[in-house]
Amino acid sequence: MGMARAKAEPEGQAIVIPPLRTGKVKVWIRGESPLIFNCMSEKARRELLYPKGRKTAADKASSLKHEPMEEYRNSVYRYRDDEGPTRLHLPATAIKGALMTAALEIEGVKKAQIGRLVWVKGYNVPVWGVTDMFMAVVRSADMNRTPDIRTRAIVPEWCACAEIQFVEPVVNETTIARLLTMAGVVVGVGDYRQEKGKGNFGQFSLCEEADVKALIKSGARKAQDAALESCPHYYDVETENLYEWYVTERKARGEKNKTQAAKAAAAG
């Protein structure tokens, strides 16, 4: 039997590609549970870029394991200039990631498809709200799940504004609204968020700008700067007790070390 001939395309027939159409919508979200920031500190980034190597016993003894105030300040994502309305922000990828994960819970919508067809304009999303200091026990990622104390900034009341763009007609404003509503309940943003299973932080809901007018006024850049630079407000009693003990103990140990050093110098 002879080989089947490929069906020839009629001469002059062109491939027709419909024009790409994109839409956009500006959305406001309001926190339904506190937002915990989890930015990697500059010190940790530098260590990844240029590791110092393992510390000796002498190095560990002469350096503090934790600097809670520094960790608190470094945990936030912050704008470096003074031009915007807020100091705090979230990466735009946090909002897009929440939309993509929410797609897993909606029948007929695929996560990868939302990743291709939806994006958040810009690199960052401004966040309004004033930070508190939050200290909590966490588990390290090692085999033994070693416990440690981690200090972060937490925002009890917060809101954010984002401009979301999408490819039409596959996605429209109604699709975005439904995805955001689902994302706010089952995913969230920030550390210890709803998506992770145990935590229920970072949940949010859609709102109008008028609904958060008071928060926009009270939680703008100047108030955020003051909360980060001055003595912070404690999120809970556990944080207050732990941090005040740390300050007192550090001072006591420092005085003890000075006394020991003076005695050693006199004896020498």
Sequence and secondary structure as in RCSB ss.txt:
>XXXX:A:sequence
MGMARAKAEPEGQAIVIPPLRTGKVKVWIRGESPLIFNCMSEKARRELLYPKGRKTAADKASSLKHEPMEEYRNS
VYRYRDDEGPTRLHLPATAIKGALMTAALEIEGVKKAQIGRLVWVKGYNVPVWGVTDMFMAVVRSADMNRTPDIR
TRAIVPEWCACAEIQFVEPVVNETTIARLLTMAGVVVGVGDYRQEKGKGNFGQFSLCEEADVKALIKSGARKAQD
AALESCPHYYDVETENLYEWYVTERKARGEKNKTQAAKAAAAG
>XXXX:A:secstr
          TT        EEEEEEEEEEESS EE     HHHHHHHHS      HHHHHHS S  HHHHHHHT
S B SSS SS SBEEEHHHHHHHHHHHGGGSTT  HHHHHHHEEESSSEEEEE   EEEEEEEE SSTT  EEEE
EEEEESS EEEEEEEEEETTS HHHHHHHHHHHHHHT SSTTBGGGSS  BS EEEE GGGGHHHHHHTSHHHHH
HHHHSS  BSSHHHHHHHHHHHHHHHHHHHHHHHHHHHHHHH 
